[in-house]
Amino acid sequence: MWNVQTTASSTRGDAGLAPLVRAIDRQAPYQRIATEEAWNIPEVLEAQVRLLQSDHAPDDSSLRMAGMFSKLPELQAQLMDLGPRRLKRMDELGIAKQLLLLTAPGVQVLEPGEGTALARLANDRLAQACRAHPDRYAGLTVFAPQDVKGAIAEIERGMTKLGFNGAVLNSHFRGHYLDERPYWPILEALEAHDAALYIHPTIPPSSWSQPYEFRGFGGALAGFPHEVWMHTMGLIMAGVFDQFPKLRLVIGHMGEAMPLQLYRFDWMQSNADGREGLRGGGPAVKLKHKISYYFHHNIWITTSGQGWEPSVQFCMQVLGPERVIYAMDYPYQQSADEVAAYDHFDLSPEHKKMLMQTNAEQVFRLT
């Protein structure tokens, strides 16, 4: 259901799939900063499995996904390692630096108190790794949104004491999203601490995951992108970026195809904009701008899992070259061919360096 592709190379050359084998440019005039690179700690995985196997396990599709991933020992070995093995693989792939995100579904499938405690533990471990390898690793603070006060405290600690470069959320938490009013204090804290928020996908909530799982689409084929689509559009249409205009949002996988729909989003905006009774009967929310405005002012996308030049070129054209950031999606999807493909993209030297290095440095405050 959730495909993991970790081959070092591929011989497929079909349009849109992995390119033909090429050599990585070892003298490239840019650093490759990969910005959606997953990791984990054993304690989080153990807590997920323990809850899943308990008598009081919630009906949570993301928790079940964690259980599936727990049965993949090689994947878990790669996720848990922040030492020589990961660094060696980065060197093989020509990656100068990884931005580390606690892997989905993370701490948000747990009960609030345990989620916050394990977020603190994970952040402490990540800070230690970043201190040990400051030229190779940067990190995003993880928080448990189901514990709003704990989440705010952990965002503050991550940004002011641990030296992190933003925050990561593995999207919905038992069907809840940050556009819901009780969670707006978290958004306020992110803006106040200049923390870019990376929303990483998970399987859709149990309330609407069945048609996806029934067809094997729960992961990257459909469920993941549609789930982040829901979260992103929810934030926009709730007026979050009007309320917090300096909030920075980053989404992966070429923006989960959302840039392709900007024209239609604007055309159909009135379907939800300014309508009373939505969100459980709340008052109408009227946006200050067109939907596309927020993609040009508050949202950045990464290329994780999309080493395909036409899609990268398109997104750089419609969003601006400053809004597209390189990512690999290690260890779920890794390929030397993909890295080499970026080296051969028909981009100006300026735009290629922006894509591979300087956009990440600016958005995640890496310099």
C-alpha positions in Angstrom: 0.0 0.0 0.0 2.8 2.4 0.9 5.5 2.0 -1.6 9.2 2.3 -0.5 11.7 2.7 -3.3 15.3 2.6 -2.1 17.3 1.4 -5.1 20.6 3.1 -5.8 19.9 3.3 -9.5 17.4 2.5 -12.2 17.4 1.7 -15.9 14.0 3.0 -16.6 13.8 5.9 -19.0 10.1 6.3 -19.6 8.8 9.9 -19.6 7.9 10.8 -16.0 9.7 7.8 -14.4 13.3 7.4 -13.3 15.8 8.7 -15.8 18.5 6.6 -17.5 21.7 6.0 -15.5 23.9 9.1 -15.5 26.9 10.2 -13.4 26.4 12.6 -10.5 28.3 15.9 -11.1 30.9 15.8 -8.3 32.1 19.3 -9.2 28.7 20.9 -9.2 28.8 24.7 -8.4 26.2 24.3 -5.7 25.6 22.3 -2.6 22.8 19.8 -2.6 20.6 20.4 0.4 17.9 17.8 0.7 14.9 19.1 2.7 12.5 16.2 3.3 14.7 13.6 4.8 13.1 11.2 7.3 14.4 9.8 10.6 13.0 8.2 13.7 13.8 7.0 17.2 13.0 3.6 18.6 10.9 4.9 21.5 8.4 6.6 19.1 8.0 3.4 17.0 7.7 1.3 20.2 5.0 3.6 21.5 3.1 3.4 18.2 3.1 -0.4 18.1 2.2 -0.6 21.8 -0.8 1.6 21.3 -1.8 -0.2 18.1 -1.8 -3.6 19.9 -3.5 -2.4 23.1 -7.1 -2.9 24.0 -7.8 0.8 23.7 -6.3 1.3 20.2 -8.1 4.2 18.4 -9.5 3.7 14.9 -6.7 5.6 13.4 -5.5 4.9 9.8 -2.2 6.6 10.5 -1.5 4.4 13.5 -2.1 1.3 11.4 0.3 2.7 8.8 3.0 3.0 11.6 2.3 -0.7 12.4 2.9 -1.6 8.8 6.2 0.3 8.6 7.3 -1.3 11.9 7.5 -4.6 10.1 10.1 -3.3 7.6 13.4 -3.8 9.4 15.7 -2.5 6.7 13.6 0.7 6.4 13.7 1.1 10.2 17.4 0.7 10.3 17.9 3.5 7.8 15.4 5.7 9.7 17.1 5.2 13.0 20.6 5.9 11.9 22.0 9.4 12.1 25.6 8.2 12.1 28.1 6.7 9.6 25.6 4.7 7.5 23.5 7.8 6.7 26.5 10.0 6.1 28.1 7.4 3.8 24.9 7.2 1.8 24.7 11.0 1.6 28.3 11.0 0.2 27.4 8.4 -2.3 24.5 10.5 -3.5 26.3 13.8 -3.4 24.1 15.3 -0.7 25.9 18.0 1.3 23.2 18.4 3.9 19.9 16.9 5.1 17.1 18.7 6.7 15.7 16.0 9.1 12.0 15.5 9.7 10.7 12.9 12.2 9.0 10.4 10.0 5.2 10.0 9.6 3.0 9.5 11.5 5.3 10.6 14.3 4.1 11.5 17.8 0.7 12.8 16.8 -0.9 9.3 16.7 -0.2 9.0 20.5 -2.1 10.2 23.5 -1.4 13.9 24.2 0.9 13.5 27.2 3.0 10.7 25.7 3.1 12.5 22.4 4.6 15.6 23.9 7.1 13.6 26.0 8.4 11.7 23.0 8.5 14.9 20.9 10.9 16.3 23.6 13.0 13.2 23.5 13.1 13.1 19.7 14.0 16.8 19.6 16.8 16.3 22.1 18.2 13.4 20.1 18.0 15.4 16.9 19.7 18.4 18.4 22.5 16.2 19.5 23.0 14.8 16.0 23.0 18.3 14.5 25.6 19.5 17.0 27.8 16.5 16.2 27.5 17.1 12.4 26.6 20.8 12.0 27.7 20.8 8.3 25.7 17.8 7.4 22.4 18.0 9.4 19.8 20.6 10.2 16.5 19.8 11.9 12.8 20.6 12.2 11.3 20.5 15.6 8.5 18.0 16.0 5.5 18.7 18.3 2.3 16.9 19.3 -0.6 19.1 18.1 -3.1 17.2 20.2 -1.5 18.8 23.2 -1.7 22.5 22.2 0.1 23.9 25.2 2.8 21.3 24.9 3.1 21.9 21.2 3.6 25.7 21.8 6.2 25.0 24.4 8.1 22.6 22.2 8.1 24.9 19.2 9.5 27.6 21.4 12.2 25.3 22.9 13.1 24.0 19.5 13.5 27.4 17.9 15.2 29.2 20.9 17.2 26.6 22.7 17.8 23.7 20.3 18.7 25.7 17.3 16.2 24.1 14.9 15.2 25.5 11.5 11.4 25.2 11.5 8.9 22.6 12.5 7.3 19.5 11.0 3.8 18.1 11.2 2.8 14.8 9.8 -0.5 16.3 8.7 -3.8 15.3 10.3 -4.0 14.0 13.9 -6.8 11.5 14.3 -8.8 13.5 11.7 -8.0 16.9 13.0 -6.2 19.7 11.1 -4.5 22.9 12.1 -7.2 25.1 10.4 -9.6 24.2 13.2 -9.8 27.1 15.6 -8.6 25.3 18.8 -5.2 24.8 17.1 -4.6 28.4 15.9 -2.4 29.2 19.0 0.1 26.7 17.4 0.1 28.7 14.2 0.6 31.9 16.2 3.6 30.3 17.9 5.1 29.2 14.6 4.8 32.8 13.2 6.1 34.4 16.3 9.2 32.2 16.3 9.8 32.5 12.6 9.4 28.8 12.2 8.6 27.5 8.7 6.1 24.6 9.0 6.7 21.6 6.9 3.5 19.5 6.4 4.4 16.0 5.5 1.7 13.6 4.3 0.1 10.6 6.0 -2.7 8.3 5.0 -6.1 10.1 5.0 -8.2 9.9 8.3 -10.2 6.8 8.9 -13.4 8.7 8.1 -12.4 8.9 4.5 -9.5 6.5 3.9 -11.5 3.3 3.0 -11.9 4.0 -0.7 -8.1 4.6 -0.9 -7.1 1.6 1.1 -9.6 -0.6 -0.8 -7.8 0.2 -4.1 -4.2 0.3 -2.7 -4.1 4.1 -3.1 -3.6 5.0 0.6 0.0 6.1 0.2 1.9 8.1 -2.5 -0.4 7.1 -5.4 -3.3 9.2 -4.1 -3.9 9.3 -0.3 -0.8 11.1 0.7 -1.1 14.0 -1.8 -4.9 14.4 -1.3 -4.4 14.5 2.5 -1.9 17.3 2.3 -4.1 19.0 -0.2 -6.9 19.0 2.3 -4.6 20.4 5.0 -3.2 23.2 2.8 -6.5 24.3 1.3 -8.0 24.1 4.8 -5.4 26.6 6.1 -5.9 28.9 3.2 -9.7 28.9 3.2 -9.9 29.3 7.0 -8.1 32.6 6.6 -5.0 31.5 8.4 -2.6 33.4 6.2 -4.7 36.6 6.5 -4.4 36.2 10.3 -0.7 35.2 10.3 0.7 36.8 7.1 4.3 36.0 8.0 3.6 32.3 8.5 5.7 30.1 6.0 4.3 26.8 4.9 6.3 24.1 3.0 4.7 21.1 1.3 6.5 18.4 -0.6 6.2 16.2 -3.7 6.0 19.2 -6.1 3.3 20.8 -3.9 1.2 17.6 -4.1 0.3 18.7 -7.6 -1.5 21.8 -6.3 0.4 24.3 -8.5 -1.2 22.7 -11.5 -4.6 23.7 -10.2 -4.0 27.4 -9.3 -6.1 28.8 -12.2 -9.1 26.6 -11.3 -8.6 27.3 -7.5 -9.1 31.0 -8.2 -12.0 30.4 -10.6 -13.9 28.2 -8.1 -12.9 30.1 -5.0 -16.4 31.2 -4.3 -17.5 27.6 -3.7 -16.1 28.0 -0.2 -15.0 31.6 0.2 -17.4 33.8 2.1 -20.0 31.1 2.7 -21.8 30.8 6.0 -22.4 27.5 7.7 -19.2 25.8 6.8 -16.9 24.2 9.3 -19.8 22.9 11.5 -21.9 26.0 11.2 -19.4 28.7 11.7 -19.5 32.3 10.4 -18.4 33.1 6.8 -14.7 33.5 6.2 -13.9 35.9 3.4 -10.3 35.8 2.2 -8.4 39.0 1.4 -6.8 37.6 -1.7 -7.2 35.0 -4.4 -6.0 31.5 -3.5 -3.1 31.7 -5.8 -1.8 34.8 -3.8 -1.0 32.6 -0.8 1.0 30.2 -3.0 3.1 33.2 -4.1 3.5 34.7 -0.6 3.2 32.0 2.1 3.8 28.6 0.5 6.9 26.9 -0.8 7.1 23.5 -2.3 9.8 20.8 -2.4 10.6 18.3 -5.1 10.7 15.2 -2.9 10.2 12.1 -5.0 9.8 14.1 -8.2 13.1 14.1 -10.2 11.3 14.9 -13.4 12.3 18.1 -15.2 8.9 19.0 -16.8 7.2 19.2 -13.4 10.1 21.2 -11.8 10.2 23.6 -14.7 6.5 24.1 -14.6 6.4 24.9 -10.9 9.3 27.2 -11.1 7.5 29.1 -13.9 4.1 29.4 -12.1 5.3 29.9 -8.6 8.7 31.6 -9.2 12.1 30.0 -9.0 12.5 31.2 -5.4 9.6 28.9 -4.3 10.8 25.5 -5.4 13.3 23.6 -3.1 15.2 20.4 -3.7 14.3 17.3 -1.6 15.0 13.6 -2.0 12.6 11.9 0.5 15.3 9.6 2.0 15.1 6.8 2.8 11.8 6.1 1.2 12.8 7.1 -2.3 16.5 7.4 -3.1 18.3 7.1 -6.4 21.7 8.3 -7.8 20.0 8.6 -11.2 17.6 11.1 -9.7 20.4 13.3 -8.3 22.2 13.1 -11.6 19.0 14.1 -13.4 18.9 17.4 -11.5 22.5 18.1 -12.5 21.3 17.9 -16.2 18.2 20.0 -15.9 18.0 22.8 -18.5 18.1 25.6 -15.9 20.3 28.7 -15.7 23.2 28.3 -13.2 21.4 30.9 -11.0 18.1 29.0 -10.9 19.8 25.7 -10.4 21.7 26.9 -7.4 18.5 28.4 -6.0 16.7 25.1 -6.5 19.5 22.9 -5.0 20.9 25.2 -2.3 20.0 28.8 -1.7 16.2 28.5 -1.5 16.5 26.0 1.3 19.0 28.3 3.1 16.6 31.2 2.9 13.3 29.5 3.8 14.8 27.4 6.6 17.2 30.0 7.8 20.2 27.7 7.3 22.8 30.5 7.1 
